[in-house]
């Protein structure tokens, strides 16, 4: 992002893929390395990236928080302690001002912002699975407090940013739709409470305006939460995990590298249920497959797009705003060390993968069909 050459390479690859929007996150620790100390130079890097994208006809979508945060915010308790929310609001205001007061062709540089990425997954990974710092295992109470704080942070940031937002700017939150499926009754209690926490707690908050998570010996409830609001919801879907006695299983379906079953058809359910709960238009902000098998990738993508298309027909064009393939390049997962997951459309050496060429071809066909419709 930091050089003209680097930005040009990113844009050339995006153009080869054929997309018209690029979603990325702002690394908070690069903007505010110490509390209250702003690095304007690093913030300008993101401004320059957005300008370059706009110049190439690619709309940027910005996530304000995607799992990572400055060390000082983490040491203060992150979203687990609600007194820290003000720090996230200040950071969000800083970035929002930089990316909306500057315009391109009469419109703000960035018109779509995601406040927090997958708060349910982050809470689960930090306090239940023990995969993210602080590495707690099966502490549902702390996880629920973190999730409640993150949802409250979204509401307060939304209200604050909308006060001075240009009319075209939309602000949303991102939810990963994740329903665990047991292979036998002995697994049911585990899958039930995992689904209730990771998936249902956030959905129900937007349905009812009340945060509630209950299980034996755990009761985290707040009926005085800010009113949930969002201009759109980012729906992220990878799998409906099938859990057996020995862990994740394909249960007659091929497995991916994560490892979970290959299940692109579940995207239909994810879009429908997310739209119902959040009562807002849906953008599929992440969907994809981690695989070294390009035939598997080429098989997965059209099925996922078909599922999305069917959901679009059901909820209406006005409620389905877009689809982002995860992801641009192969990525590192926090708990998997230096072993990258093979989600990327592009390999690390910059080549478009054979499986991802199917996606590029579909986009090209849709674009041509749209242009022909406009001519008619």
C-alpha positions as CSV (number, residue, x, y, z in Angstrom):
1,X,0.0,0.0,0.0
2,X,2.8,2.4,0.8
3,X,4.3,3.0,-2.7
4,X,2.8,3.9,-6.1
5,X,4.4,0.8,-7.5
6,X,2.8,-1.4,-4.8
7,X,-0.6,0.2,-5.3
8,X,-0.3,-0.2,-9.0
9,X,0.4,-4.0,-8.7
10,X,-2.7,-4.4,-6.4
11,X,-4.9,-2.6,-8.9
12,X,-3.6,-4.5,-11.9
13,X,-4.4,-7.7,-10.2
14,X,-7.9,-6.5,-9.2
15,X,-8.5,-5.5,-12.8
16,X,-7.3,-8.9,-14.0
17,X,-9.9,-10.5,-11.7
18,X,-12.5,-8.1,-12.9
19,X,-13.9,-6.8,-9.6
20,X,-15.3,-3.3,-9.1
21,X,-14.8,-3.0,-5.4
22,X,-12.0,-3.9,-2.9
23,X,-12.5,-4.5,0.8
24,X,-9.7,-4.0,3.2
25,X,-9.2,-3.1,6.9
26,X,-7.4,-0.2,8.6
27,X,-4.6,-1.4,11.0
28,X,-5.5,0.6,14.1
29,X,-2.0,0.2,15.7
30,X,-0.4,1.9,12.7
31,X,-2.7,4.9,13.1
32,X,-2.6,5.2,16.9
33,X,0.4,3.2,18.2
34,X,0.1,4.9,21.6
35,X,-3.2,6.0,23.0
36,X,-3.9,9.6,21.8
37,X,-0.8,9.7,19.5
38,X,-1.8,9.8,15.8
39,X,0.5,8.8,12.9
40,X,-0.7,11.0,10.1
41,X,1.8,9.6,7.7
42,X,0.4,6.0,8.0
43,X,-3.2,7.4,7.8
44,X,-2.2,9.1,4.5
45,X,-1.2,5.7,3.1
46,X,-4.8,4.5,3.3
47,X,-6.0,7.8,1.8
48,X,-3.6,7.3,-1.1
49,X,-4.7,3.7,-1.6
50,X,-8.4,4.8,-1.8
51,X,-7.5,7.6,-4.3
52,X,-5.6,5.0,-6.5
53,X,-8.5,2.6,-6.3
54,X,-11.1,5.3,-7.2
55,X,-8.9,6.4,-10.1
56,X,-9.0,2.8,-11.5
57,X,-12.8,2.6,-11.1
58,X,-12.7,0.4,-8.1
59,X,-14.7,1.4,-5.0
60,X,-13.0,0.9,-1.7
61,X,-14.9,-0.7,1.3
62,X,-13.2,-0.1,4.6
63,X,-13.3,-2.3,7.8
64,X,-12.4,-0.3,10.9
65,X,-11.7,-3.3,13.1
66,X,-10.8,-6.7,11.8
67,X,-9.5,-8.7,14.8
68,X,-6.4,-6.7,15.4
69,X,-6.0,-3.7,17.7
70,X,-3.1,-1.8,19.3
71,X,-1.4,-3.5,22.2
72,X,-2.5,-0.8,24.6
73,X,-6.1,-1.3,23.7
74,X,-5.7,-5.1,24.2
75,X,-4.0,-4.6,27.6
76,X,-6.8,-2.3,28.7
77,X,-9.3,-5.1,28.2
78,X,-10.5,-4.4,24.6
79,X,-14.2,-4.7,24.1
80,X,-14.6,-6.9,27.2
81,X,-14.5,-3.7,29.2
82,X,-17.1,-1.2,28.0
83,X,-15.1,1.8,29.2
84,X,-12.7,1.2,26.3
85,X,-15.4,1.8,23.7
86,X,-14.6,5.5,23.7
87,X,-11.1,4.8,22.4
88,X,-12.6,2.9,19.4
89,X,-15.0,5.7,18.7
90,X,-12.2,8.3,18.6
91,X,-10.2,6.1,16.2
92,X,-13.2,5.5,14.0
93,X,-13.9,9.2,13.8
94,X,-10.3,9.9,12.9
95,X,-10.3,7.4,10.0
96,X,-13.9,8.3,8.9
97,X,-13.1,12.0,8.6
98,X,-9.9,11.3,6.6
99,X,-11.7,9.0,4.1
100,X,-15.0,10.9,3.7
101,X,-14.0,14.6,3.7
102,X,-11.8,14.0,0.7
103,X,-13.8,13.3,-2.5
104,X,-13.3,11.7,-5.9
105,X,-15.5,12.9,-8.7
106,X,-17.8,14.6,-6.2
107,X,-18.3,11.6,-4.0
108,X,-16.5,10.6,-0.8
109,X,-13.4,8.5,-1.2
110,X,-15.1,5.7,0.8
111,X,-18.8,5.2,0.8
112,X,-19.0,1.9,2.6
113,X,-17.6,1.3,6.1
114,X,-17.8,-1.9,8.2
115,X,-17.4,-1.1,12.0
116,X,-16.4,-4.5,13.4
117,X,-15.6,-7.7,11.6
118,X,-17.2,-10.9,13.0
119,X,-17.4,-10.0,16.7
120,X,-18.9,-13.4,17.5
121,X,-15.9,-15.2,15.9
122,X,-13.4,-12.9,17.6
123,X,-15.0,-13.5,21.0
124,X,-15.1,-17.2,20.4
125,X,-11.5,-17.3,19.2
126,X,-10.2,-15.3,22.2
127,X,-12.1,-16.8,25.1
128,X,-13.6,-20.2,24.1
129,X,-11.3,-21.7,21.5
130,X,-8.2,-20.1,22.9
131,X,-6.8,-19.4,19.4
132,X,-6.4,-15.6,19.8
133,X,-4.8,-13.7,22.7
134,X,-5.4,-13.9,25.6
135,X,-5.8,-17.6,24.8
136,X,-8.6,-18.5,27.2
137,X,-10.4,-21.8,26.8
138,X,-14.1,-22.4,27.3
139,X,-14.7,-19.1,29.2
140,X,-18.2,-18.4,27.9
141,X,-18.8,-15.6,30.4
142,X,-15.8,-13.5,29.3
143,X,-16.6,-14.3,25.6
144,X,-20.2,-13.0,26.1
145,X,-18.9,-9.8,27.8
146,X,-16.6,-9.2,24.9
147,X,-19.3,-9.8,22.3
148,X,-21.8,-7.5,24.2
149,X,-19.1,-4.8,24.3
150,X,-18.3,-5.1,20.6
151,X,-22.0,-4.9,19.6
152,X,-22.4,-1.9,21.8
153,X,-19.3,-0.3,20.2
154,X,-20.9,-0.8,16.8
155,X,-24.1,0.9,17.9
156,X,-22.3,3.9,19.4
157,X,-19.8,4.3,16.5
158,X,-22.7,4.1,14.0
159,X,-24.6,6.9,15.8
160,X,-21.5,9.0,16.1
161,X,-20.3,8.7,12.5
162,X,-23.8,9.2,11.0
163,X,-24.1,12.6,12.7
164,X,-21.7,14.1,10.0
165,X,-21.8,11.5,7.3
166,X,-22.4,12.4,3.7
167,X,-25.7,11.0,2.5
168,X,-24.1,8.5,0.2
169,X,-22.0,6.9,3.0
170,X,-23.3,3.6,4.4
171,X,-22.1,2.1,7.7
172,X,-22.6,-1.6,8.6
173,X,-21.4,-4.4,10.8
174,X,-20.1,-7.8,9.7
175,X,-21.5,-11.2,10.9
176,X,-20.2,-14.7,10.1
177,X,-23.1,-17.0,9.8
178,X,-22.0,-20.2,11.5
179,X,-24.4,-23.0,12.5
180,X,-22.8,-26.2,13.9
181,X,-24.3,-29.5,12.9
182,X,-23.8,-32.6,15.2
183,X,-23.4,-36.1,13.7
184,X,-25.0,-37.7,16.8
185,X,-27.0,-36.8,19.9
186,X,-23.9,-36.9,22.1
187,X,-22.4,-33.9,20.2
188,X,-25.6,-31.9,20.3
189,X,-25.0,-29.9,23.6
190,X,-21.6,-28.7,22.2
191,X,-22.9,-27.7,18.8
192,X,-26.0,-26.1,20.4
193,X,-24.2,-23.7,22.7
194,X,-21.5,-22.9,20.1
195,X,-24.2,-21.9,17.6
196,X,-26.2,-20.0,20.2
197,X,-23.1,-18.0,21.1
198,X,-21.2,-17.5,17.8
199,X,-24.3,-17.1,15.6
200,X,-27.5,-16.5,17.4
201,X,-26.5,-14.0,20.1
202,X,-25.7,-11.3,17.5
203,X,-28.7,-12.2,15.3
204,X,-31.0,-12.0,18.3
205,X,-29.6,-8.7,19.5
206,X,-30.6,-7.1,16.2
207,X,-33.9,-8.8,16.3
208,X,-34.8,-7.8,19.8
209,X,-32.5,-4.9,20.9
210,X,-31.5,-7.0,24.0
211,X,-28.3,-8.8,24.5
212,X,-28.7,-12.2,26.0
213,X,-26.5,-15.3,26.3
214,X,-27.5,-18.0,28.7
215,X,-26.1,-21.5,29.4
216,X,-25.6,-23.5,32.6
217,X,-23.6,-21.3,35.1
218,X,-23.5,-18.4,32.6
219,X,-25.9,-15.6,32.2
220,X,-24.9,-12.4,30.5
221,X,-27.9,-10.2,29.8
222,X,-28.3,-6.5,29.0
223,X,-31.7,-5.0,28.3
224,X,-30.3,-1.4,28.1
225,X,-28.2,-1.7,25.0
226,X,-28.2,1.1,22.5
227,X,-30.8,0.6,19.7
228,X,-29.2,-1.6,17.0
229,X,-28.9,0.2,13.7
230,X,-27.1,-0.6,10.5
231,X,-27.3,0.6,6.9
232,X,-26.3,-2.9,5.7
233,X,-25.0,-6.1,7.1
234,X,-21.9,-7.9,5.9
235,X,-22.7,-11.6,5.7
236,X,-19.8,-13.9,5.8
237,X,-20.1,-17.6,5.2
238,X,-17.8,-20.5,4.7
239,X,-19.4,-23.6,6.1
240,X,-22.0,-25.2,8.3
241,X,-19.5,-27.2,10.4
242,X,-20.3,-30.8,10.8
243,X,-18.9,-32.0,14.1
244,X,-18.3,-35.7,15.0
245,X,-16.8,-37.4,18.0
246,X,-13.3,-36.8,16.6
247,X,-14.0,-33.1,15.5
248,X,-14.9,-31.6,12.1
249,X,-15.9,-34.1,9.4
250,X,-17.0,-33.8,5.8
251,X,-19.8,-36.3,6.5
252,X,-19.9,-37.5,2.9
253,X,-18.7,-34.2,1.5
254,X,-15.1,-33.3,0.4
255,X,-13.0,-31.5,2.9
256,X,-11.3,-28.1,2.6
257,X,-7.9,-27.2,4.1
258,X,-9.4,-25.4,7.2
259,X,-10.5,-28.4,7.7
260,X,-14.3,-28.2,7.1
261,X,-16.7,-29.7,4.6
262,X,-17.1,-28.2,1.1
263,X,-20.6,-26.6,1.5
264,X,-21.2,-23.6,-0.8
265,X,-25.0,-24.2,-0.9
266,X,-25.2,-23.0,2.7
267,X,-24.6,-19.4,1.5
268,X,-28.3,-19.3,0.5
269,X,-29.4,-19.9,4.1
270,X,-26.8,-17.5,5.5
271,X,-28.0,-14.6,3.3
272,X,-31.7,-15.3,4.0
273,X,-31.4,-15.6,7.8
274,X,-28.9,-12.7,8.2
275,X,-31.3,-10.4,6.2
276,X,-34.2,-11.4,8.4
277,X,-32.4,-10.8,11.6
278,X,-30.6,-7.6,10.8
279,X,-33.5,-6.1,8.8
280,X,-31.0,-4.5,6.4
281,X,-29.6,-5.1,2.9
282,X,-27.0,-7.7,2.7
283,X,-23.5,-7.6,1.2
284,X,-21.6,-10.9,1.2
285,X,-18.3,-9.5,2.5
286,X,-16.5,-12.8,2.6
287,X,-17.1,-16.2,1.0
288,X,-14.5,-18.6,-0.3
289,X,-12.6,-21.9,0.0
290,X,-9.2,-22.8,1.3
291,X,-7.8,-25.5,-1.0
292,X,-4.7,-26.5,-2.9
293,X,-6.9,-28.2,-5.4
294,X,-7.8,-25.8,-8.2
295,X,-10.5,-28.1,-9.5
296,X,-12.2,-27.9,-6.1
297,X,-12.0,-24.1,-6.2
298,X,-13.4,-24.0,-9.7
299,X,-16.2,-26.3,-8.5
300,X,-17.0,-24.3,-5.4
301,X,-17.2,-20.8,-6.7
302,X,-20.0,-21.2,-9.3
303,X,-22.1,-23.1,-6.7
304,X,-21.6,-20.4,-4.2
305,X,-22.5,-17.7,-6.7
306,X,-25.6,-19.6,-7.7
307,X,-26.7,-19.9,-4.0
308,X,-26.2,-16.1,-3.7
309,X,-28.2,-15.5,-6.8
310,X,-31.1,-17.6,-5.5
311,X,-31.1,-15.7,-2.2
312,X,-31.0,-12.4,-4.1
313,X,-34.2,-13.5,-6.0
314,X,-35.9,-14.2,-2.7
315,X,-34.9,-11.0,-0.7
316,X,-35.0,-8.7,-3.7
317,X,-32.3,-6.8,-5.7
318,X,-32.7,-3.8,-3.3
319,X,-31.6,-6.0,-0.4
320,X,-28.7,-7.7,-2.0
321,X,-25.9,-5.3,-2.7
322,X,-22.8,-7.3,-3.6
323,X,-20.4,-10.2,-3.2
324,X,-16.7,-10.3,-2.2
325,X,-14.7,-13.4,-2.8
326,X,-12.3,-14.2,0.1
327,X,-9.7,-13.4,-0.6
328,X,-7.3,-11.4,-2.8
329,X,-4.2,-13.5,-2.0
330,X,-3.5,-16.5,0.2
331,X,-3.7,-15.3,3.9
332,X,-2.2,-16.2,7.2
333,X,-4.6,-17.3,10.0
334,X,-3.6,-16.1,13.5
335,X,-3.7,-19.5,15.1
336,X,-1.9,-21.4,12.2
337,X,1.5,-19.7,12.2
338,X,3.3,-19.3,9.0
339,X,1.3,-21.9,7.2
340,X,-0.9,-19.8,4.9
341,X,-4.5,-20.8,4.1
342,X,-5.1,-21.1,0.3
343,X,-8.2,-18.9,0.0
344,X,-6.6,-16.5,-2.4
345,X,-7.6,-15.8,-5.9
346,X,-3.9,-15.0,-6.5
347,X,-0.9,-16.9,-5.3
348,X,1.8,-15.1,-3.3
349,X,3.9,-14.7,-6.5
350,X,1.0,-12.8,-8.1
351,X,-0.5,-15.3,-10.5
352,X,-4.2,-15.7,-10.9
353,X,-5.0,-19.3,-9.9
354,X,-6.7,-21.6,-12.3
355,X,-9.7,-22.1,-10.0
356,X,-10.1,-18.3,-9.6
357,X,-10.2,-17.8,-13.4
358,X,-13.7,-19.3,-13.3
359,X,-14.7,-16.4,-11.0
360,X,-13.1,-13.9,-13.4
361,X,-14.9,-15.4,-16.4
362,X,-18.2,-15.3,-14.6
363,X,-17.7,-11.6,-13.7
364,X,-16.8,-10.9,-17.3
365,X,-19.9,-12.6,-18.6
366,X,-22.1,-10.8,-16.2
367,X,-20.5,-7.5,-17.2
368,X,-21.1,-8.1,-20.9
369,X,-24.7,-9.1,-20.2
370,X,-25.3,-5.9,-18.2
371,X,-23.8,-3.8,-20.9
372,X,-26.0,-5.4,-23.5
373,X,-29.1,-4.8,-21.4
374,X,-28.2,-1.1,-21.1
375,X,-27.8,-0.8,-24.8
376,X,-31.3,-2.3,-25.3
